[in-house]
Amino acid sequence: MSRAGSRRGGELLEMAVAVPSPPSLSGHTWRALGVGDPPALHQLELDCVPTDGGTSLSSIEEYRGKLEGGGENLTTDTLCAADSTGRLAAAAWVTLDDHPQQQYRVFLDGSVHPEYRGHGLGSFVLQWMEACALEMLSVQKEDRPGVLRLDFYDRSADALALFEEHGFRFAFAEDEMQRDLSQPVPAVSLPEGMDLVTWSPERASLFFDVYQDAFGDRPRFPHWSEETWRHNLTDDPDFRPDLSLLLLDDAKAVGFAICHVEREGDQERDGTGWIDQMGVRPAWRRRGLGTALLCELMGRFEADGLARAALEVEMNNRPALCLYERLGFERLRRCTSYQKVACGGGR
């Protein structure tokens, strides 16, 4: 079994990967995942917990929805090794996200049962996923780079060493934090002369200007255009303009927050208000504005019937972490990303 780099515009993709035949695994058959595999995928996750940890497990129903939505792509984008009972020794799934305008992101999600590790199975699965990802990228427009991503909540030290061996490098780690909105939210007033207004297309440039000033000095700042920033943040169907705020000091925009909402059921109080981005211009920091803005958001989330507030923050951003912890946010889990650029300089 092999996959080679595909030709586009007369050029061979720079990181073509030739994949060997699947390792021989007694009593197992290599095949694509199918709609009958949700229980087996869930069990594979459970079996990996003692070795890898289990911060975030998918339910059988979540797997069922994902597999049923996979359609014909399951045939080409997934792989597993199953025994006669359907129990999985390994599984792999590759997904292309072409939504971000600055890059194509290909997510590689693979796992090997602890009983079958140490025999080259993990290396094969990773090589197979990488080749599958390159094949996906080969048919995309040549308008942006492709990035292969291994995003995970828990992995063993051996898995991290395997990623490094195959050229993937640590990119970032973010803590996902939540705050129970049934707990009282501090009443924090804005300084005199300051006001809050909600998102509107007419104010988009003001939001973007604050975003650039507040985030521009960060190591991974993407240098998006306003069009790309708006596309990535506000084109989401769950984006909530009425919960996305701009902080004004007289007529000067000095702080902002972009939010979306995830509903999980039809209970009277349910769902999560997500703070996708929140920032204050450097010249206006250390005045309590971040605290006031965050408390205002939580109050509006609670009034909207939401049960939780949530956000993600870089694990090394100590000022932000201290602010969130002081206001009752607790770390739920940490997402780590290892990445590899498939080709550079635009495609």
Protein Blocks (a to p, Z undefined) as FASTA:
>chain_A
ZZddddeehiacfkbccdddddddehiacddddfklmmmmmmmmmmmmmmnopfbacdfk
lmmmmmmmnmmmlmmmgccdddfkopafbdcdddddfkbmkbccddddddddfklgonom
mmmmmmmmmmmmmmmmmmmccfbccddddddfbdcfklmmmmmmnopacfbdcddddddf
kbccddddddehiacddddfklmmmmmmmmmmmmmmpmklgoiafklmmmmmmmpmkbcf
klcccddehjacfbdcddddddfbjcfbgcjdddfbgcddfklgonommmmmmmmmmmmm
mmnopabdcddddfklmmlmmmmmmnopacfbdcddddddfbghiZZ
